[in-house]
Amino acid sequence: MISIPKTARKSSYLGLYSIDAMLAPTVAAPASPPIVSEIKVGFSDIDAKTEGSGPPPPSARRTSGAPASSRSITSVTAPARTAHKGGAAILSRGVLPGRVPGAIDNVAAGGLAWLLVVTAYAQTDEIQVYDATINELGQFSVELHNNYTPIGRKLPDFVGGIVPNQTLNGVPEWASGVVDWLELGAYLPLYSWTGNRRFLIDGAKLRAELVVPRAQERSFFYSVNLELSFNARYWEPTRNSGEIRPIIGVRIGPVDLIANPILDTLFQGLGSLDFAPAARVAYNLSESWAAAFEHYADYSQLSHFEPLSRQRQTLFAVVDDKADPVSVEFGIGHGFTAASDTLVLKMIVSHDF
């Protein structure tokens, strides 16, 4: 089955409307949202044909890894305009058990397409479990996040979006300690080097992390990270999105147990909050070296968790070198469901000033 995309990151108030216009010739999707003229619902696929946009993109979202079924329940024809260049959908086997005649057919299909799209989420630029460690007062740091997907989804998360397969996503993160319980940061610019050799500027993010003071010295620690994102239209289906990331951790000798029960939002109400938790189990080999397993999941909206086969479930093996002033984190991840990318590499290089 095709799954509806997940939230990630953001654009407009930093002049990314002009960036969109600049990059419009390089983006596969048309500048205006396409018209959906046909939606074919099958047991494990959705084919959407658009008018004025050529053939549909050669791929969809993480669930697109599942083989397509040759059996179809029904086909419906609907002149429905998709929001923000459209989106893939999560449909159960009994969504359209029969064909609805005439005008009702058009209205039902159009409404379905719109509902599926407005809750769409996208890929991410940052793959990291937060541990409540922040910069000291007046300290400044830069972290360069990069993740590459050698084997991934071959369809975009939404029509006109970036295909994850063989794409590099990254962003420099600029952060400064304000007081012993607050760090402010900015991610600018988000960028992608796509599998078809296109370099794109995807947007920017602002964040504030509030922590219990001296969290790195405590056996039990907690904090919360808040983010506001500004997105290019090919990065995420909405101009703005956000993240609420609680951080809870326990240190037992050389072992760290950390959970980030993340809630992503498109600012469309509590019902649209997406639950995408991350967790880390690390063993500190020395003061600077650590080995860890990190798990990243996406269960979809709080109001409707998806079945396991349509969830994102990815496990990373990670090695950290926390040297001074440069630290490096490297990880290899494998997705265990049809909705996940098969192989993902991540690297974070940070420098403290």
C-alpha positions in Angstrom: 0.0 0.0 0.0 1.1 3.6 -0.6 1.6 5.5 2.6 1.1 9.1 3.2 4.3 11.2 3.7 5.7 12.4 7.0 6.5 15.9 8.2 9.9 17.4 8.1 11.1 20.9 7.3 10.3 24.4 6.3 10.4 27.9 4.0 8.7 31.3 3.3 9.8 34.1 5.6 13.4 33.7 4.7 12.9 34.6 1.1 12.5 31.0 0.0 9.6 32.0 -2.2 12.2 33.6 -4.5 14.3 30.5 -4.1 11.4 28.4 -5.4 11.1 30.7 -8.3 14.8 30.5 -9.0 14.8 26.7 -8.9 11.5 26.2 -10.7 13.2 25.0 -14.0 15.0 22.3 -12.1 12.0 20.9 -10.3 10.1 18.0 -11.9 6.6 19.2 -10.8 4.8 22.1 -12.5 4.7 25.5 -10.8 1.0 25.2 -10.2 -0.7 22.2 -8.5 -1.7 19.6 -11.1 -5.2 18.4 -11.8 -5.8 14.8 -10.7 -7.9 13.3 -13.5 -7.8 9.7 -12.4 -7.1 7.8 -9.2 -6.9 4.1 -9.4 -7.1 2.3 -6.1 -5.6 -1.2 -5.8 -4.7 -3.5 -3.0 -1.1 -2.2 -2.9 -0.8 0.7 -5.2 -2.3 4.0 -6.2 -1.9 5.4 -9.7 -2.5 9.1 -10.1 -2.5 10.6 -13.6 -2.3 14.4 -13.8 -3.2 16.7 -16.6 -0.6 19.1 -17.9 2.2 17.5 -16.0 3.3 14.6 -18.2 3.5 11.1 -16.8 3.4 10.6 -13.0 6.7 10.6 -11.2 8.5 7.2 -11.3 8.2 6.7 -7.6 6.2 7.4 -4.3 6.8 7.2 -0.6 8.4 4.7 1.7 5.6 2.2 1.4 6.2 2.1 -2.4 8.8 -0.6 -1.8 6.0 -3.1 -1.6 5.3 -4.9 -4.9 2.3 -3.6 -6.8 -0.7 -5.8 -6.9 -2.3 -6.6 -10.3 -5.7 -6.6 -8.6 -7.7 -3.4 -8.4 -10.8 -2.7 -6.4 -12.1 0.1 -8.7 -11.2 3.1 -10.7 -12.7 6.5 -10.2 -12.4 9.7 -12.3 -12.4 13.0 -10.6 -11.3 16.5 -11.6 -9.7 17.2 -8.2 -7.0 19.8 -7.7 -4.4 18.5 -5.2 -3.0 20.8 -2.5 0.7 21.8 -2.7 1.5 19.5 -5.6 -0.4 16.5 -4.3 0.6 13.5 -2.2 0.6 9.7 -1.9 -2.0 8.1 0.3 -2.6 5.4 2.9 -5.6 3.3 1.8 -7.1 0.1 3.3 -8.3 -2.7 1.1 -11.9 -1.7 1.5 -11.6 2.1 0.9 -13.7 2.1 -2.3 -15.6 -1.2 -2.4 -17.8 -0.1 -5.3 -18.1 2.6 -7.9 -20.1 5.6 -7.0 -22.0 7.0 -9.9 -22.0 10.4 -11.5 -21.4 13.6 -9.7 -21.1 11.8 -6.3 -18.2 9.9 -7.8 -16.3 13.2 -8.6 -17.0 14.7 -5.3 -16.0 11.6 -3.3 -12.7 11.2 -5.3 -11.9 14.9 -5.1 -12.5 15.1 -1.3 -10.5 11.9 -0.8 -7.5 13.3 -2.7 -7.6 16.5 -0.7 -7.8 14.8 2.7 -5.0 12.5 1.8 -2.8 15.4 0.7 -3.3 17.9 3.5 -2.0 15.5 6.1 1.2 14.6 4.0 4.6 14.6 5.6 8.0 14.6 4.0 11.6 13.4 4.4 14.1 14.8 6.9 17.4 16.6 6.9 18.5 15.6 10.5 18.8 12.1 11.8 19.8 12.5 15.5 18.7 11.6 19.0 19.0 14.6 21.3 20.7 14.0 24.7 19.9 17.4 26.4 23.5 18.6 26.0 23.6 22.3 25.1 26.3 24.9 24.6 27.5 26.8 27.7 26.7 30.5 28.1 28.3 32.4 25.2 29.6 29.3 23.5 29.0 29.0 19.8 29.0 25.8 17.6 28.4 24.6 14.1 27.1 21.1 13.2 27.1 19.8 9.7 24.3 17.2 9.2 24.4 14.9 6.1 22.5 11.8 5.3 22.6 9.8 2.1 20.2 7.1 1.0 22.0 4.6 -1.3 18.9 2.3 -1.4 15.6 4.0 -0.7 12.2 4.9 -1.9 12.0 5.5 -5.6 8.9 7.7 -5.5 8.7 11.2 -3.9 6.6 11.7 -0.8 4.3 13.9 -2.8 3.9 15.0 -6.4 6.8 17.3 -7.2 8.8 16.3 -4.2 12.3 14.9 -3.9 12.9 11.2 -4.6 14.8 9.8 -1.6 16.7 7.1 -3.5 20.4 8.1 -4.0 19.7 11.5 -2.6 22.0 13.4 -0.1 20.2 15.7 2.3 22.0 18.0 4.7 22.1 21.2 6.6 24.6 23.2 8.8 23.2 23.9 12.3 24.3 27.1 14.0 23.8 27.2 17.8 24.6 29.4 20.8 24.2 29.0 24.5 22.0 31.8 26.0 21.8 30.7 29.6 22.5 27.4 31.4 19.0 26.2 30.5 18.5 27.6 27.0 20.2 27.2 23.6 19.0 28.9 20.4 19.8 27.5 17.0 19.2 27.9 13.2 19.4 25.4 10.4 20.4 27.2 7.3 20.3 26.3 4.5 18.7 22.9 4.1 20.0 21.4 0.9 19.7 18.3 -1.3 21.8 16.7 -4.0 19.3 14.5 -5.8 19.8 11.2 -7.5 19.4 12.9 -10.9 22.2 15.3 -10.1 20.3 18.4 -9.1 21.3 20.7 -6.2 18.3 22.2 -4.4 17.9 24.6 -1.5 15.1 23.2 0.6 14.4 25.7 3.3 15.4 26.7 6.9 14.6 26.0 10.5 14.7 27.9 13.8 14.9 26.1 17.2 15.0 26.6 20.9 16.1 23.9 23.4 15.1 24.2 27.0 17.0 21.8 29.4 17.4 21.0 33.0 20.7 22.8 33.9 23.9 20.7 33.8 22.1 17.9 32.1 25.4 16.2 31.1 26.3 15.8 34.8 23.0 14.2 35.9 22.0 10.5 36.0 18.4 11.5 35.0 17.9 14.4 32.6 15.1 16.0 30.6 14.5 18.8 28.2 12.3 19.9 25.3 13.3 21.1 21.8 10.9 23.3 19.7 11.4 23.9 16.0 9.7 26.1 13.4 10.4 25.2 9.7 10.1 27.2 6.5 9.9 24.9 3.5 10.4 25.0 -0.3 7.4 23.3 -2.0 9.4 20.4 -3.2 10.8 19.7 0.3 7.5 19.5 2.2 3.8 19.9 1.1 3.3 22.9 3.4 5.2 26.2 3.7 5.5 25.9 7.5 5.7 23.0 9.9 7.0 22.4 13.4 8.4 19.9 15.9 7.9 19.3 19.6 10.7 17.0 20.8 10.7 16.0 24.5 14.0 14.6 25.6 14.2 12.1 28.5 17.3 10.2 29.5 19.0 8.0 32.1 22.7 7.3 32.7 23.5 4.0 34.3 27.3 3.7 34.6 28.7 3.7 31.1 25.2 3.2 29.5 22.9 6.0 28.2 19.2 5.3 27.6 17.6 8.2 25.8 14.1 8.7 24.3 12.8 11.5 22.1 9.0 11.0 21.7 8.7 13.5 18.8 5.5 15.2 17.7 5.6 16.8 14.2 2.9 19.2 13.1 1.7 20.9 10.0 -0.3 23.4 12.2 -3.6 21.8 11.2 -5.0 20.9 14.6 -4.2 18.4 17.3 -5.6 15.6 15.2 -2.9 16.0 12.6 0.0 15.6 15.1 2.4 12.9 13.8 4.1 10.6 16.3 7.7 10.0 15.2 9.7 8.8 18.2 13.5 8.3 18.3 15.5 6.4 20.9 19.2 5.6 21.6 21.0 3.0 23.7 24.7 3.9 24.0 27.8 2.4 25.6 30.5 4.9 26.5 33.8 3.2 25.8 35.8 6.2 27.1 35.3 9.8 27.7 35.2 10.5 24.0 34.2 7.3 22.2 30.8 5.7 22.3 29.0 3.0 20.3 25.2 3.0 20.1 22.0 1.7 18.5 19.4 4.3 17.5 15.9 3.6 16.5 13.7 6.0 14.4 10.0 5.4 13.8 7.0 7.1 12.4 3.6 5.8 13.5 1.6 8.4 11.6 -1.0 10.6 13.2 -1.9 10.3 16.9 -5.6 9.9 15.8 -4.8 7.0 13.6 -1.7 4.8 14.0 -0.9 2.8 10.9 -0.3 -1.0 10.7 3.3 -2.1 11.1 3.8 -2.6 7.4 3.0 1.1 6.7 5.1 2.5 9.6 8.6 3.7 9.3 10.9 1.6 11.4 14.7 2.1 10.9 17.6 1.0 13.1 21.0 2.6 13.1 24.4 1.3 14.3 26.3 4.4 15.4 29.8 5.4 16.5 30.6 8.7 18.2 34.0 10.4 18.7 33.4 13.4 21.0 36.7 15.1 20.7 37.5 18.8 21.4 36.9 21.0 19.5 35.7 18.6 16.6 33.3 15.7 17.1 32.1 13.2 14.6 29.1 10.8 14.6 28.6 8.2 11.9 25.8 5.7 11.5 24.5 3.0 9.1 20.7 2.5 9.1 18.4 -0.2 7.7 14.6 0.1 7.3 12.6 -3.0 8.3 9.2 -2.2 6.7 8.0 -1.5 3.2 7.5 2.2 4.3 11.2 2.6 5.2 14.3 3.2 3.2 16.4 0.1 2.9 19.9 1.6 3.5 20.7 5.1 4.9 24.1 6.6 5.9 24.4 9.5 8.3 27.3 11.7 9.4 27.3 14.7 11.8 30.5 16.8 12.2 30.5 19.5 14.8 32.9 22.2 15.9 32.8 24.2 19.1 34.1 27.7 19.3 
